[in-house]
């Protein structure tokens, strides 16, 4: 039988992403839209960080061998 403890807690939305999303969408925006936009911003930032890291690890691009 599944318990509430079986599923990991969802990651917390970064405050910076919420602030950026609220600025992007303007005052009076639907909170669900702000949250969705914030998750999008956070995912994009994670992808950029991963790409930067991969760049330094790729020997063909001058990274580590």
C-alpha positions, 0 to 999 in steps of 0.5 A: 500500500502506498503512503504519502512518504513514498513520493518524493517532495516536489522541488521548491520553486526558487524565489528569484524565478517567482519574482522574475515571472511576476515582473514578466507577467505584470501586476494582476496576473493569475497566480497559476500563470506566474507559477508556471512561468516561474517553473519555466524560468527555473528549468531554463536556468538549470539547462543553461547551467548544465550546458555550461558544465558540459562545455568544460567537460568536452575534450573536443571543446577544450574541456577536460580529457 
